[in-house]
Amino acid sequence: MIEKRPYSAGAVKHSFWFMEFRKVVSLRSEGKTWEEIKRLNEEQNIFGAPTVHRATQIFNTVSARVKSLDDSFYPVFESCDLASQKLFALVAAMTYDVLFGEFVYEVLREKLIIGSNELAESDIRIFFNNKQQQDDKVADWTDATLKRLGATYKSLLYEAGVISKAKNVREIYKPLPDPAMERWMKDQGMNYQLKAITGVR
């Protein structure tokens, strides 16, 4: 990945927010500025959030995810089927959140490469243990934070249609991005994210 942002546990407060992501892309495609979308959110609660605080949080996170991809993805996104649109939202979340991106690359991609279609709790624990040894900031996070973060990552992958919903071991469904999405990602030099979701060496 090009720029290395610090690891963050902020994702514990976030959801996949796919419908919101799609709405923001649609408004951007119509020519709305970020300021206009922000104002629409404040005045009309366009995401149907339960509180003002949550509405702001959704806008801040979703807009940051959308901004993490080049604007040229809008028409590609709008022409893709639902499954690929969800993959676009997943790739945006991975690009925005470095640690989550590394989780998909190091855990999910490896599973797909070796032909394993199961994601277990132990896989998530091992990933965080490794990160704690590599990074002082992650080393300071409590077990409760890591547990919540693991639950968030599973939720993001489930909502993206990449893993099943189960108590312990979850089945992995190999993502098949739309050819136009794959081309766009290659053109953008997003091979890291593309390999992560397609399970390629």
HUCORNOR-V779649 format. One record per pair of residues at least 12 apart in sequence whose ideal C-beta (glycine too) atoms are under 10 Angstrom apart, sorted by the first residue. I is the first residue (numbers start at 1). GAP is how many residues later the second one is. If there is no record, write none. Layout:
[[I GAP] [I GAP]]
This chain:
[[1 93] [1 94] [1 97] [1 100] [1 101] [1 104] [1 189] [1 191] [1 192] [2 93] [2 187] [2 188] [2 190] [3 95] [4 94] [5 63] [5 90] [5 91] [5 92] [5 93] [5 94] [5 96] [6 92] [6 93] [6 129] [6 131] [6 132] [7 90] [7 91] [7 92] [7 93] [7 95] [7 124] [7 127] [7 128] [7 129] [7 130] [7 131] [7 134] [8 88] [8 89] [8 90] [8 91] [8 92] [8 129] [8 130] [8 141] [9 88] [9 90] [9 128] [9 129] [9 131] [9 132] [9 133] [9 136] [9 137] [9 139] [9 140] [9 143] [10 47] [10 51] [10 87] [10 89] [10 139] [10 142] [11 50] [11 82] [11 85] [11 86] [11 88] [11 89] [11 92] [11 137] [11 138] [11 141] [11 142] [11 144] [11 145] [12 132] [12 133] [12 134] [12 135] [12 136] [12 137] [12 138] [12 139] [12 140] [12 141] [13 41] [13 44] [13 48] [13 135] [13 139] [14 43] [14 44] [14 46] [14 47] [14 48] [14 51] [14 79] [14 82] [14 83] [14 86] [14 138] [14 141] [14 142] [15 42] [15 43] [15 46] [15 47] [15 78] [15 137] [15 140] [15 141] [15 144] [16 46] [16 49] [16 70] [16 73] [16 74] [16 77] [16 136] [16 139] [16 140] [16 141] [16 142] [16 143] [16 144] [17 30] [17 40] [17 41] [17 42] [17 44] [17 45] [17 48] [17 72] [17 76] [17 139] [17 142] [18 44] [18 64] [18 67] [18 68] [18 70] [18 71] [18 72] [18 75] [18 138] [18 141] [18 142] [18 143] [19 28] [19 29] [19 43] [19 70] [20 21] [20 26] [20 27] [20 28] [20 29] [20 35] [20 38] [20 39] [20 41] [20 42] [20 43] [20 45] [20 46] [20 69] [21 37] [21 40] [21 41] [21 42] [21 44] [21 45] [21 56] [21 64] [21 65] [21 67] [21 68] [21 69] [21 71] [21 72] [22 40] [22 55] [22 56] [22 60] [22 63] [22 64] [22 66] [22 67] [23 14] [23 17] [23 18] [23 23] [23 24] [23 39] [24 13] [24 17] [24 22] [24 23] [24 34] [24 35] [24 38] [24 39] [24 41] [24 42] [24 43] [25 37] [25 41] [25 44] [25 46] [25 48] [25 49] [25 50] [25 52] [25 53] [25 60] [25 63] [25 64] [25 67] [26 48] [26 51] [26 52] [27 13] [27 14] [27 19] [27 39] [28 35] [28 38] [28 39] [28 43] [28 45] [28 46] [28 49] [29 42] [29 45] [29 46] [29 48] [29 49] [30 44] [34 25] [34 29] [34 32] [34 33] [37 22] [37 25] [37 26] [37 29] [38 18] [38 21] [38 22] [38 25] [40 19] [41 14] [41 15] [41 17] [41 18] [41 19] [41 21] [41 22] [42 13] [42 14] [42 17] [45 13] [46 12] [46 13] [47 12] [47 15] [61 32] [61 35] [61 36] [62 27] [62 30] [62 31] [62 34] [63 33] [64 28] [64 29] [64 31] [64 32] [64 33] [65 23] [65 24] [65 25] [65 26] [65 27] [65 28] [65 29] [65 30] [65 31] [65 32] [66 22] [66 23] [66 26] [66 30] [67 25] [67 28] [67 29] [68 23] [68 24] [68 25] [68 26] [68 27] [68 28] [68 29] [68 33] [69 19] [69 20] [69 22] [69 23] [69 26] [69 27] [69 115] [69 116] [69 119] [69 121] [69 124] [70 114] [70 117] [70 118] [70 119] [70 120] [72 112] [72 115] [72 116] [73 15] [73 18] [73 19] [73 108] [73 111] [73 112] [73 115] [73 117] [75 105] [75 109] [76 12] [76 102] [76 104] [76 105] [76 106] [76 107] [76 108] [76 109] [76 111] [77 12] [77 15] [77 101] [77 103] [77 104] [77 107] [79 99] [79 101] [79 102] [80 97] [80 98] [80 99] [80 100] [80 101] [80 104] [81 97] [81 100] [82 79] [83 77] [83 78] [83 79] [83 90] [83 92] [83 93] [83 94] [83 95] [84 77] [84 91] [84 92] [84 93] [84 94] [84 95] [84 96] [84 97] [84 98] [85 75] [85 93] [85 96] [86 73] [86 74] [86 75] [86 76] [86 89] [87 73] [87 74] [87 75] [87 88] [87 89] [87 90] [87 91] [87 94] [87 95] [87 98] [87 106] [87 110] [87 111] [88 72] [88 89] [88 90] [88 93] [88 96] [88 97] [89 67] [89 70] [89 71] [90 14] [90 66] [90 67] [90 69] [90 70] [90 71] [90 72] [90 85] [90 87] [90 103] [90 106] [90 107] [91 13] [91 69] [91 84] [91 86] [91 90] [91 94] [91 99] [91 102] [91 103] [91 105] [91 106] [92 101] [93 60] [93 63] [93 64] [93 66] [93 67] [94 62] [94 66] [94 96] [94 98] [94 99] [94 102] [94 103] [95 95] [95 97] [95 98] [97 55] [97 56] [97 59] [99 28] [99 29] [99 32] [99 36] [99 38] [99 39] [99 50] [99 54] [100 49] [100 52] [100 53] [100 56] [100 57] [101 91] [101 92] [101 95] [102 25] [102 28] [102 29] [102 90] [102 94] [103 20] [103 21] [103 24] [103 25] [103 28] [103 46] [103 47] [103 50] [103 53] [103 54] [103 93] [104 49] [104 52] [104 53] [104 56] [104 58] [104 88] [104 89] [104 91] [104 92] [104 93] [105 87] [105 88] [105 90] [105 91] [105 92] [106 17] [106 20] [106 21] [106 24] [106 25] [106 90] [107 12] [107 16] [107 17] [107 19] [107 20] [107 46] [107 50] [107 65] [107 89] [108 15] [108 45] [108 49] [108 54] [108 55] [108 64] [108 66] [108 67] [108 88] [108 89] [108 91] [109 83] [109 86] [109 87] [109 88] [109 89] [109 90] [109 91] [109 92] [110 13] [110 17] [110 86] [110 89] [110 91] [111 12] [111 52] [111 61] [111 63] [111 88] [112 50] [112 60] [112 61] [112 62] [112 63] [112 83] [112 84] [112 85] [112 86] [112 87] [112 88] [113 82] [113 85] [113 86] [113 87] [113 88] [114 85] [115 59] [115 84] [116 56] [116 83] [117 46] [117 47] [117 52] [117 53] [117 54] [117 55] [117 56] [117 57] [118 45] [118 46] [118 48] [118 50] [118 51] [118 52] [118 53] [118 54] [119 34] [119 35] [119 38] [119 43] [119 44] [119 45] [119 47] [119 49] [119 50] [119 51] [119 52] [119 53] [120 48] [120 49] [120 50] [121 26] [121 29] [121 33] [121 46] [121 47] [121 48] [121 49] [122 46] [122 47] [123 27] [123 46] [123 47] [124 22] [124 23] [124 25] [124 26] [124 27] [124 29] [124 30] [125 18] [125 21] [125 22] [125 25] [127 19] [127 23] [127 26] [128 13] [128 15] [128 17] [128 18] [128 19] [128 21] [128 22] [128 25] [129 17] [131 15] [132 14] [154 12] [154 16] [157 13] [157 15] [157 16] [157 18] [158 12] [160 13] [160 15] [160 37] [161 12] [161 14] [162 12] [162 13] [162 35] [172 27] [174 23] [174 24] [174 25] [175 21] [175 22] [175 23] [175 24] [176 21] [176 22] [177 17] [177 20] [177 21] [181 13] [181 16] [182 12] [182 15] [182 16] [185 12] [185 13]]
